[in-house]
Amino acid sequence: MNYLDLLKTSYDKYKSILCLGLDPVIEDIPLSGDVRSVITAFYEEILNKILQKKEYPSAVKPNYAFYAQYGVDGIEALVKTIELFKSEGFPVILDVKRGDIDKTAKAYAKEAFGFFKADAVTLSPYLGYDSIQPFIDNYPEKGFYILTKTSNKSSREFQDVMVDHNEPLFIRVSKKIVEWYHPGIGSVVGATYPDQLSLLSNIFIASGKEIPLLIPGIGVQGGSIEEVMKVLKQYGDIRIHRINSSSGINYAYKKYPKLHYAEAAVKALKLLNDTINKQL
C-alpha cells in the first residue's frame, strides 16, 4: 500500500480528514511525574477516550521539536506515542521539516522511517531535489509533505518573493512538486492564506496528479475551516487531504474546565469533525 492508499483507507475507516497534532508542552499538561511518563500518559489517555467515544481523527502529527526539547526523555515519549497511535491504525505524520544534502537526507530518512516508524514526514525544499530524493528513493511507500506556503506571518519574507516569470517562490515550489511527482509527495499549505491555498490547489488539480495537502493553521493561528473547505471541495477526491489542529484539541480542557482533559480533547475533536463534515 502506498501513502495515497493509506490516506484513502484512513478516511474510509474514520470518516474524517482531520489530523490531530501532538505537541506536548509540559507546563500545559495537568499531570505530574517525569517527562517521559507525563507525555506518554497524556496522549495515551486522549487516545483511549478517542477509541471509547468513537470520534476519530484520520491521522496524527507529532511535532518532533516539542519532544526533542526535553532531551532523551522526550524522544522516548515520542517513540512510545507513535507506537500507541500506530497500534490503533492511525497514520503518523512526523513533523520534522528536514532539508539537507543527499547523504544527510538519507540519514534523516532512516531516522524518520526506520527508527520512528512514521508513515510520512514534512520536508523543506530549500536545498532542491537532492535533499528530497533520498526520502523517496529509500522509502517509496511513505509520504513526503513539502513546505510550500507555511502558515506563519513572516513566511512572505521568502515564500512570496517574486522570481523568474514574475511568480512568487511558493508557486515555483508547487510546480517543482508536480515535476517531482511520486505517489505520496504532497504539499504543506497554511490555512491562514486561503487565496494562496486556492492558487496552489488549482496548480495541483490542473496537473492531473493526486497531491495530498497538509493544512495547518486553523484555530489558534486564525485559519478558517470554511475557507479551506471551499477550496478542497474543488478536488475530485477529498480523502487525500488533512486539516491539522494541535493545541486547540490537546489543551481543550482550558476551554472546558469542567471536563477531564481527555474528555475535553475529544469534544474539541468532534466539533472540528462536525464543522468539516458539514462543509462536504
HUPE-V509137 format. One line per field, one symbol per residue. psi: psi as a letter, one per 40 degrees, with the letter a starting at -180 (. if undefined). A space follows every 10 residues. Layout:
psi = ???
//
This chain:
psi = hidddddddd dddefiehhh hgghhddehf iiaidddddd dddddddddd ddefhiieii ghhdddddee addddddddd dddddddeeh ihhhgefihi iddddddddd dddddefidi ihihedeade eddddddege eaighhhcgi eideddddde hhaiefiidd ddddddddde hihehahhhi eegddddddd dddddddeih hihhgieibd eeihdddddd ddeeidgede ihhhhcdddd fedddgeeii dddddddddd dddddddde.
//
